[in-house]
Amino acid sequence: MSEVCRKHSRVALLALEDTLLSDIVEPQLRRLAEELGFHSVQELLDYFEEHPEKLTFERLLEATRRARVAGFAIGAVVGWVARRGELKYEEVVELARECGLEKLYKFTRAYPNITRAIVGFLNRLVELSKRATEKSRPY
């Protein structure tokens, strides 16, 4: 994973992390917490960390669809995952640590079950994308 850090500017990665978290993820989490009747984002995160089985592929897909801007970010991440191969939780933690992505690192360590669910979601999106591409190819 260290090659990702060497390949990209640390400043650019930190800016990307801050933009994604502050401008895309946090507002969506606040909206979702409100919609689901939680009093805070923290309460929402704690609930899903204790009940990761509730973070189904369908639920994550719907959340991504509702947050159109997040969909663009997810698309970029899915493309990266597709190029490098299946992603694992431990690799996300390593990437965050090695690249100095402090917020992402803290999140992955504090919420390993949620992170694993998101990683599984990304891997499944890659798989579905590959299948769709194969089906659309003329033989």
C-alpha positions as YAML, in Angstrom:
chain: A
units: angstrom
residues:
- id: 1
  name: MET
  ca: [0.00, 0.00, 0.00]
- id: 2
  name: SER
  ca: [2.95, 2.33, 0.47]
- id: 3
  name: GLU
  ca: [3.20, 2.69, -3.33]
- id: 4
  name: VAL
  ca: [-0.11, 4.58, -3.23]
- id: 5
  name: CYS
  ca: [1.42, 7.11, -0.85]
- id: 6
  name: ARG
  ca: [4.55, 7.47, -2.98]
- id: 7
  name: LYS
  ca: [2.54, 7.76, -6.19]
- id: 8
  name: HIS
  ca: [0.32, 10.58, -4.94]
- id: 9
  name: SER
  ca: [1.13, 13.79, -3.11]
- id: 10
  name: ARG
  ca: [0.59, 13.56, 0.64]
- id: 11
  name: VAL
  ca: [-0.97, 17.03, 0.55]
- id: 12
  name: ALA
  ca: [-3.37, 15.94, -2.20]
- id: 13
  name: LEU
  ca: [-4.35, 12.79, -0.28]
- id: 14
  name: LEU
  ca: [-4.97, 14.80, 2.90]
- id: 15
  name: ALA
  ca: [-7.05, 17.34, 0.97]
- id: 16
  name: LEU
  ca: [-9.03, 14.54, -0.63]
- id: 17
  name: GLU
  ca: [-9.60, 12.88, 2.75]
- id: 18
  name: ASP
  ca: [-10.75, 16.15, 4.30]
- id: 19
  name: THR
  ca: [-13.02, 17.01, 1.36]
- id: 20
  name: LEU
  ca: [-14.61, 13.56, 1.23]
- id: 21
  name: LEU
  ca: [-15.19, 13.40, 4.97]
- id: 22
  name: SER
  ca: [-16.22, 17.00, 5.63]
- id: 23
  name: ASP
  ca: [-18.19, 17.76, 2.48]
- id: 24
  name: ILE
  ca: [-19.66, 14.39, 1.53]
- id: 25
  name: VAL
  ca: [-19.60, 11.75, 4.25]
- id: 26
  name: GLU
  ca: [-20.39, 13.80, 7.37]
- id: 27
  name: PRO
  ca: [-23.45, 15.61, 5.92]
- id: 28
  name: GLN
  ca: [-24.82, 12.32, 4.64]
- id: 29
  name: LEU
  ca: [-24.30, 10.67, 8.02]
- id: 30
  name: ARG
  ca: [-26.07, 13.55, 9.78]
- id: 31
  name: ARG
  ca: [-29.02, 13.24, 7.37]
- id: 32
  name: LEU
  ca: [-29.13, 9.45, 7.75]
- id: 33
  name: ALA
  ca: [-28.99, 9.67, 11.55]
- id: 34
  name: GLU
  ca: [-31.89, 12.09, 11.50]
- id: 35
  name: GLU
  ca: [-33.92, 9.96, 9.05]
- id: 36
  name: LEU
  ca: [-33.41, 6.82, 11.16]
- id: 37
  name: GLY
  ca: [-34.28, 8.57, 14.42]
- id: 38
  name: PHE
  ca: [-30.84, 8.67, 16.01]
- id: 39
  name: HIS
  ca: [-29.91, 11.71, 18.12]
- id: 40
  name: SER
  ca: [-26.40, 11.99, 16.70]
- id: 41
  name: VAL
  ca: [-23.99, 10.61, 14.13]
- id: 42
  name: GLN
  ca: [-22.10, 8.98, 17.00]
- id: 43
  name: GLU
  ca: [-25.22, 7.10, 18.06]
- id: 44
  name: LEU
  ca: [-25.76, 5.97, 14.44]
- id: 45
  name: LEU
  ca: [-22.15, 4.77, 14.10]
- id: 46
  name: ASP
  ca: [-22.24, 2.96, 17.43]
- id: 47
  name: TYR
  ca: [-25.46, 1.20, 16.41]
- id: 48
  name: PHE
  ca: [-24.07, -0.01, 13.08]
- id: 49
  name: GLU
  ca: [-20.77, -1.01, 14.66]
- id: 50
  name: GLU
  ca: [-22.72, -3.23, 17.07]
- id: 51
  name: HIS
  ca: [-25.04, -4.46, 14.28]
- id: 52
  name: PRO
  ca: [-22.94, -4.65, 11.10]
- id: 53
  name: GLU
  ca: [-25.38, -7.16, 9.62]
- id: 54
  name: LYS
  ca: [-27.78, -4.21, 9.19]
- id: 55
  name: LEU
  ca: [-25.31, -2.60, 6.77]
- id: 56
  name: THR
  ca: [-26.51, -4.66, 3.84]
- id: 57
  name: PHE
  ca: [-25.33, -4.13, 0.30]
- id: 58
  name: GLU
  ca: [-28.79, -2.80, -0.58]
- id: 59
  name: ARG
  ca: [-28.80, -0.30, 2.29]
- id: 60
  name: LEU
  ca: [-25.34, 1.00, 1.38]
- id: 61
  name: LEU
  ca: [-26.29, 1.19, -2.30]
- id: 62
  name: GLU
  ca: [-29.42, 3.18, -1.49]
- id: 63
  name: ALA
  ca: [-27.42, 5.57, 0.70]
- id: 64
  name: THR
  ca: [-24.96, 6.04, -2.16]
- id: 65
  name: ARG
  ca: [-27.76, 6.67, -4.65]
- id: 66
  name: ARG
  ca: [-29.36, 9.30, -2.41]
- id: 67
  name: ALA
  ca: [-26.03, 11.09, -2.06]
- id: 68
  name: ARG
  ca: [-25.30, 11.72, -5.73]
- id: 69
  name: VAL
  ca: [-22.01, 13.47, -4.99]
- id: 70
  name: ALA
  ca: [-20.94, 10.49, -2.89]
- id: 71
  name: GLY
  ca: [-21.70, 8.33, -5.89]
- id: 72
  name: PHE
  ca: [-18.98, 10.09, -7.87]
- id: 73
  name: ALA
  ca: [-16.48, 9.53, -5.06]
- id: 74
  name: ILE
  ca: [-17.55, 5.89, -4.72]
- id: 75
  name: GLY
  ca: [-17.12, 5.48, -8.48]
- id: 76
  name: ALA
  ca: [-13.52, 6.68, -8.27]
- id: 77
  name: VAL
  ca: [-12.76, 4.37, -5.35]
- id: 78
  name: VAL
  ca: [-14.41, 1.42, -7.13]
- id: 79
  name: GLY
  ca: [-12.23, 2.10, -10.18]
- id: 80
  name: TRP
  ca: [-9.13, 2.06, -7.99]
- id: 81
  name: VAL
  ca: [-10.21, -1.17, -6.28]
- id: 82
  name: ALA
  ca: [-10.93, -2.76, -9.67]
- id: 83
  name: ARG
  ca: [-7.42, -1.92, -10.92]
- id: 84
  name: ARG
  ca: [-5.63, -3.23, -7.84]
- id: 85
  name: GLY
  ca: [-7.82, -6.21, -7.01]
- id: 86
  name: GLU
  ca: [-9.97, -7.09, -4.03]
- id: 87
  name: LEU
  ca: [-9.56, -4.79, -1.06]
- id: 88
  name: LYS
  ca: [-9.28, -6.00, 2.53]
- id: 89
  name: TYR
  ca: [-9.92, -4.21, 5.82]
- id: 90
  name: GLU
  ca: [-6.31, -4.59, 6.90]
- id: 91
  name: GLU
  ca: [-5.15, -2.91, 3.68]
- id: 92
  name: VAL
  ca: [-7.39, 0.09, 4.31]
- id: 93
  name: VAL
  ca: [-5.95, 0.46, 7.81]
- id: 94
  name: GLU
  ca: [-2.41, 0.14, 6.42]
- id: 95
  name: LEU
  ca: [-3.10, 2.66, 3.66]
- id: 96
  name: ALA
  ca: [-4.53, 5.18, 6.11]
- id: 97
  name: ARG
  ca: [-1.58, 4.73, 8.50]
- id: 98
  name: GLU
  ca: [1.15, 4.82, 5.86]
- id: 99
  name: CYS
  ca: [-0.29, 7.79, 4.01]
- id: 100
  name: GLY
  ca: [-0.93, 9.78, 7.19]
- id: 101
  name: LEU
  ca: [-4.70, 9.86, 6.67]
- id: 102
  name: GLU
  ca: [-5.35, 10.39, 10.33]
- id: 103
  name: LYS
  ca: [-9.15, 10.71, 10.20]
- id: 104
  name: LEU
  ca: [-9.53, 7.61, 8.07]
- id: 105
  name: TYR
  ca: [-7.09, 5.70, 10.29]
- id: 106
  name: LYS
  ca: [-8.99, 6.64, 13.45]
- id: 107
  name: PHE
  ca: [-12.30, 5.70, 11.85]
- id: 108
  name: THR
  ca: [-11.06, 2.31, 10.63]
- id: 109
  name: ARG
  ca: [-9.69, 1.46, 14.06]
- id: 110
  name: ALA
  ca: [-12.74, 2.73, 15.98]
- id: 111
  name: TYR
  ca: [-15.27, 1.11, 13.64]
- id: 112
  name: PRO
  ca: [-13.77, -2.05, 12.18]
- id: 113
  name: ASN
  ca: [-17.15, -3.70, 11.54]
- id: 114
  name: ILE
  ca: [-18.49, -0.68, 9.64]
- id: 115
  name: THR
  ca: [-15.23, -0.43, 7.69]
- id: 116
  name: ARG
  ca: [-15.41, -4.13, 6.79]
- id: 117
  name: ALA
  ca: [-19.00, -3.66, 5.59]
- id: 118
  name: ILE
  ca: [-17.95, -0.72, 3.40]
- id: 119
  name: VAL
  ca: [-14.97, -2.65, 2.03]
- id: 120
  name: GLY
  ca: [-17.27, -5.57, 1.22]
- id: 121
  name: PHE
  ca: [-19.67, -3.16, -0.47]
- id: 122
  name: LEU
  ca: [-16.86, -1.73, -2.64]
- id: 123
  name: ASN
  ca: [-15.62, -5.21, -3.57]
- id: 124
  name: ARG
  ca: [-19.13, -6.26, -4.54]
- id: 125
  name: LEU
  ca: [-19.60, -3.13, -6.67]
- id: 126
  name: VAL
  ca: [-16.38, -4.03, -8.51]
- id: 127
  name: GLU
  ca: [-17.62, -7.59, -9.04]
- id: 128
  name: LEU
  ca: [-20.99, -6.39, -10.34]
- id: 129
  name: SER
  ca: [-19.29, -3.88, -12.61]
- id: 130
  name: LYS
  ca: [-17.06, -6.58, -14.07]
- id: 131
  name: ARG
  ca: [-20.06, -8.84, -14.69]
- id: 132
  name: ALA
  ca: [-21.97, -6.05, -16.39]
- id: 133
  name: THR
  ca: [-18.97, -5.29, -18.60]
- id: 134
  name: GLU
  ca: [-18.60, -8.95, -19.56]
- id: 135
  name: LYS
  ca: [-22.30, -9.23, -20.42]
- id: 136
  name: SER
  ca: [-22.19, -6.14, -22.60]
- id: 137
  name: ARG
  ca: [-19.25, -7.37, -24.68]
- id: 138
  name: PRO
  ca: [-20.23, -8.76, -28.05]
- id: 139
  name: TYR
  ca: [-18.90, -12.27, -28.56]
...
